[in-house]
């Protein structure tokens, strides 16, 4: 009798790991009794990570607002009623100062986000490349999210030393058109392919609570698990309804669906870093602990995530310490 059976009885719905994850298998994982699902996720987690270690990154908006995309969740879209004020591309020294503060607070990665459909080649993109080089010189990992890239831009970012490129799939292929119409799902997959072909590690995840079904959440994770190269980082975001956006009145998602999604992600992608991302400001410490037990092993430090609020660094450190866990100190 194995440990899981001894603790929780028989497993009539136990799912065996296969080479290619089908949507049906992913849904079956979602449907497991939560105690059984957590045991399986913990087993996968502990085979690849220290289960008491949390990796911290910091997110900085290097260009804010005036985005031409119509993402229904994003206050930076110029399509919506109350877009956030436009702020042009930050200067290099301002970005480096943000990096120094992030490192001093315990972050090992600086993630830089620009509200673009895609960056323009020329002085604008040259400035972005300088930011990557500068952040690397601080001893931090560098991550960028700039929208869609072409092959040449991906190679330039790699040559500058970029470690990660964030490009979320957001939701399932079937639900995607209800959230975004200005960019196709294939556009997103094509950018991920270009980034991976350039040798840059991929950070790609999604947003939960946008009115999608459990089948859609399974569909998102199915897509991530079946990318030609598994993403090295998966951010799981809980929708934070923003004023003026089509999802401003979205019904809140059941907390246990977030826990389940993280646990299923951990089982499907056992060696991937899973970051509990947007939405933590509305989560209790107990819920965040459940997410860590389900396999999340990363957070963002800092009071703000692009345009959304985030718990303070001191609160996060006290919370993690109260769990007997620790921030990872080295890259």
C-alpha positions, 0 to 999 in steps of 0.5 A: 500500500503506497502512502497516498492510499494509506492516507486517503483510501483507494484511488478509483480515479488515479491518473497515470502519467503519459507521454502526451496529455489529452484534454480528457486526462487533464479534466480527470485530474481536475476532477480528482478529490482535492486531498488526492490531487494535492498528494499527487502534486506534492509528490511531483513537486518534491521530485524536482524542487525544495517544497519549502523554497519560494522564488521571488521576482519583481515586475516593473511596467516599463511602458504603461497604457495606450495599448492597441490590443483589446484584452478584456481584462486589461486596463491598459487597453485603449479600447476600454472606457477608463484606460490607465494614463499613458506613461512612455518608455522608462529610461535606463537608469530608472529601470536599473534603480528598480532592479537594485531595489528588487534585488535588495528586497530578495528578488532574483529576477526582474520582469519588465513589461511594456503595453505594446502589441509588438515593439518597433525595431529602432531606437525604442527596441535598442533601449529595451536591449540596453535594459536587458544588459543593464539588469543582467549586470546587476546580477539579476535574471532578466525577463521581458514581456513586449507583445509579439516578436519577429525572429530578428527581435527574438535573436537580438533579445537572446544576444543581449542576455535575456533569460525569460520571455513572458507571453501568456496564452491567457485561456483555452483556444475555445474561449480565447475569442471571448477575451481578445479579438485583436490577436489570434491564439496562433499569433501567441503560439508563433511568438512562443515558438520564435522565442524558443527557437532563439534559445530564450526560456519561456514564461507562459500561463494564464488568467483564471476567473474570466468567466471560463469553464473548468473545461477551458481551464483544462484546455489552457493547461493542455496547451501549455503541457503540449508545447513543443518545449515545456515552458520553464515558468508558468504564472497562474493569475487570478483575475483582478477586475479593473474598472472600465474593462468588460470584465469589471463585474466578473463573478469571483472564481471559487478559491479551490479552483485556483488550488486545483489549477495549480496542482494540475499544472504541477502534475503536468509540468513537474519541473516547471516553476509555477508562480502564484501571480496577480490576485494575491492581494485578495487571497488569505494567507491560508489560501496562499499556503494551499497554493504552495502546497499544490505546487506553486513555488514563485511569487512577485515581490513589490506593491504593484503588478503593472497596474494591479496592486500586490501585497507589500514585501514585508507582508510577504516575507512575514507570511512565508516565514510563518509557513516555515518556508524561505525565499530562494536567495540565489539565482 
